[in-house]
Amino acid sequence: MTEPAPPFVRAHELVAGYLPGVDILRGASLEVHHGEIVGVIGPNGAGKSTLVKAMFGLVPVRSGTVTLRGDDITGLPTHELVDRGVGYVPQLANVFPSLTVEENLRMGLYLRPKHWHERFEGVASLFPLLAGRRKQRAGSLSGGERQMVAMGRALMMDPAVLFLDEPSAGLSPVLQDQVFERVKEINGAGVSIVMVEQNARRCLEIADRGYVLDQGRNAHTGPGDELLHDPKVVELYLGTLAEAATE
């Protein structure tokens, strides 16, 4: 009997926080296998965004480990993580508004500028709108269009795994649907995805597996469709989270 493949990315019992002595994560764990969409949901303040930020080296990890392809990457600088195939799209301030769409995308390729034409074609195939708006300033775009620019910039380095922090935040229901469709397309192109989302129902609908965080710890874990119909998850999380996402 063959052993299951080890996780591509693994966060193991992370304890982390922004301020000394204040832990937001209190032993949270997460695994991502090749080709998966993994959703992270939970109430406000549960540590969802902190988890992906800690995995991407943006929040100090006090204990626990993050591994990529079995290698310990805990606390590595973000540019090293990007060079190793990890992409990250923050929730806020995720584009340079005074720069054009093309200039934003070039910023995403600063480590490998010679690959511009090849990578631009690949990203434009996923986001055709970006090719048509390449000379337009990002600050003049709609919220949904700016989210496409942010995702496109992260994809310029051809990452193997992409961390998305609240990609649908602040968008109308129609634009939220577009973002989730883009997430599925990116995943279909071979990119594994970790997606933190306040729109819990929509997230679990497309996630292969989901993690529910509460007070910095894992509360529930399982296939997305199972969590979506788990009575405890529905009662404790999905009702209030779904209402919050549509307000």
C-alpha positions in Angstrom: 0.0 0.0 0.0 1.5 3.3 -1.1 1.7 6.1 1.4 -0.2 9.3 0.6 1.9 12.1 -0.9 3.2 14.6 1.7 1.6 18.1 1.7 3.0 20.6 -0.8 2.7 23.3 1.8 2.2 22.7 5.5 1.7 25.1 8.5 2.2 23.1 11.7 0.9 24.4 15.1 1.8 28.0 14.4 1.9 30.5 17.3 2.2 34.0 15.9 1.2 37.6 16.5 1.9 41.2 15.6 2.9 42.4 19.1 5.2 40.8 21.7 3.3 38.6 24.1 0.1 38.8 22.1 -0.6 35.6 20.2 -3.3 35.8 17.5 -2.5 32.2 16.3 -2.5 29.7 19.1 -1.4 26.5 17.4 -3.2 26.7 14.0 -2.3 24.2 11.3 -3.0 23.9 7.6 -2.0 21.6 4.7 -2.2 22.2 1.0 -1.7 19.4 -1.6 -0.9 19.9 -5.2 -3.8 21.2 -7.2 -6.1 21.9 -4.2 -8.2 25.0 -3.3 -8.1 25.2 0.5 -10.5 27.6 2.1 -10.0 29.3 5.5 -13.1 30.6 7.2 -14.1 31.7 10.7 -15.5 34.7 12.6 -13.8 38.1 12.7 -10.6 38.0 14.8 -10.2 34.3 14.4 -6.7 34.7 12.9 -7.5 33.8 9.3 -5.5 36.6 7.7 -2.8 36.2 10.3 -2.4 32.6 9.3 -1.6 33.3 5.6 0.6 36.3 6.6 2.6 34.2 9.0 3.0 31.6 6.3 4.2 34.3 3.9 6.7 35.7 6.4 4.8 38.9 7.2 4.0 38.1 10.8 6.6 36.8 13.3 6.2 33.1 14.0 7.0 32.3 17.7 6.7 28.6 17.4 5.6 26.0 14.9 6.8 25.5 11.3 5.9 26.3 7.7 7.3 23.9 5.1 7.2 24.0 1.3 8.0 20.8 -0.6 9.3 19.5 2.7 11.7 22.3 3.2 11.4 24.6 6.3 10.6 28.1 5.1 9.5 29.5 8.4 10.2 33.2 8.6 12.0 33.5 5.3 11.9 36.9 3.6 9.0 37.4 1.2 11.2 37.8 -1.9 12.8 34.4 -1.2 9.3 32.8 -0.9 8.2 34.4 -4.1 11.4 33.1 -5.8 10.5 29.6 -4.5 7.0 29.7 -6.0 4.8 31.2 -3.4 2.5 34.1 -4.3 0.4 36.4 -2.1 -2.4 38.8 -2.7 -3.2 41.1 0.3 -6.7 42.2 1.1 -5.9 46.0 1.2 -3.6 48.2 -0.8 -3.1 45.4 -3.3 -2.3 47.6 -6.3 -0.2 50.7 -7.0 -2.9 53.2 -8.0 -0.6 55.7 -9.7 0.9 53.1 -11.9 -0.6 51.6 -15.1 -1.9 48.1 -15.2 1.3 47.1 -17.2 3.5 48.8 -14.6 1.8 46.9 -11.8 2.3 43.6 -13.6 6.0 44.4 -14.2 6.3 45.0 -10.5 5.3 41.5 -9.9 8.1 40.3 -12.2 10.9 42.3 -10.7 12.9 39.2 -9.8 12.8 37.9 -13.5 12.2 40.9 -15.8 13.5 39.0 -18.9 10.4 36.7 -18.7 8.0 39.6 -19.2 6.5 38.7 -22.6 6.0 35.0 -21.8 4.4 35.7 -18.4 2.3 38.6 -19.6 0.7 36.3 -22.3 0.0 33.7 -19.7 -1.7 36.2 -17.3 -3.6 37.9 -20.1 -5.0 34.6 -21.1 -6.6 34.3 -17.6 -7.5 38.0 -17.4 -8.1 39.3 -20.9 -9.4 42.6 -19.5 -5.8 43.4 -18.3 -4.4 43.3 -21.8 -7.0 45.8 -23.0 -6.4 48.1 -20.0 -2.6 47.7 -19.8 -2.0 51.5 -20.3 -4.7 52.6 -17.8 -3.8 53.7 -14.3 -4.8 51.0 -11.8 -6.4 53.7 -9.5 -9.1 54.4 -12.1 -10.3 50.8 -12.2 -13.3 49.3 -10.4 -12.8 47.3 -7.3 -13.2 44.0 -9.2 -10.8 45.1 -11.9 -8.2 46.1 -9.3 -8.5 42.7 -7.7 -7.7 41.2 -11.1 -4.6 43.4 -11.4 -3.5 42.2 -7.9 -4.0 38.6 -8.8 -2.4 39.0 -12.1 0.7 40.7 -10.5 1.0 37.7 -8.1 0.8 35.3 -11.0 3.6 37.0 -13.0 6.2 34.9 -11.2 4.3 31.7 -12.1 3.7 30.6 -8.5 3.0 27.0 -7.6 0.8 28.1 -4.7 -1.1 31.3 -4.2 -2.3 32.8 -0.9 -5.4 35.0 -1.3 -6.5 37.2 1.7 -10.2 38.0 1.4 -10.3 38.4 -2.4 -14.0 39.2 -2.5 -14.0 41.8 0.3 -15.9 45.0 -0.4 -17.2 43.8 -3.8 -20.8 43.5 -5.0 -22.3 40.0 -5.2 -21.8 40.0 -9.0 -18.1 41.0 -8.7 -17.7 38.4 -5.9 -19.0 35.7 -8.3 -16.4 36.9 -10.9 -13.6 36.7 -8.4 -14.5 33.1 -7.4 -14.7 32.1 -11.1 -11.2 33.6 -11.6 -10.0 31.6 -8.5 -11.2 28.4 -10.1 -9.6 29.3 -13.4 -6.3 30.0 -11.7 -6.5 26.7 -9.9 -7.4 25.0 -13.2 -4.2 26.3 -14.7 -2.2 24.3 -12.1 -1.9 26.7 -9.2 -2.7 25.4 -5.7 -4.6 28.0 -3.7 -5.1 29.0 0.0 -8.0 31.4 0.2 -9.1 33.3 3.3 -12.7 34.3 3.0 -15.4 36.0 4.9 -18.0 34.8 2.3 -17.8 31.3 3.9 -20.5 29.6 1.9 -19.1 30.7 -1.5 -15.6 29.8 -0.4 -16.6 26.2 0.7 -18.6 25.7 -2.5 -15.3 25.8 -4.5 -12.8 24.6 -1.9 -11.5 21.0 -2.0 -10.9 21.2 1.7 -11.7 23.8 4.3 -10.4 25.0 7.7 -12.6 26.8 10.3 -10.5 28.9 12.6 -11.8 30.2 15.9 -9.7 32.1 18.5 -6.5 31.3 16.6 -7.0 27.5 16.6 -8.5 24.9 14.3 -12.1 24.4 15.1 -13.2 22.2 12.2 -11.5 20.7 9.2 -12.8 18.6 6.3 -13.8 18.6 2.6 -15.5 21.8 1.5 -18.8 20.2 0.7 -18.9 18.4 4.0 -18.2 21.5 6.0 -20.9 23.3 4.0 -23.5 20.8 5.3 -22.1 20.1 8.7 -24.8 21.1 11.2 -22.3 22.4 13.8 -20.5 24.5 11.2 -23.7 25.8 9.8 -25.1 26.7 13.2 -21.9 28.3 14.6 -20.3 29.9 11.6 -22.1 29.9 8.3 -25.2 31.7 9.3 -23.5 34.8 10.7 -20.7 34.7 8.2 -23.1 34.5 5.3 -25.0 37.4 6.6 -21.9 39.5 7.1 -20.7 38.7 3.6 -23.9 40.0 2.0 -24.2 43.2 4.1 
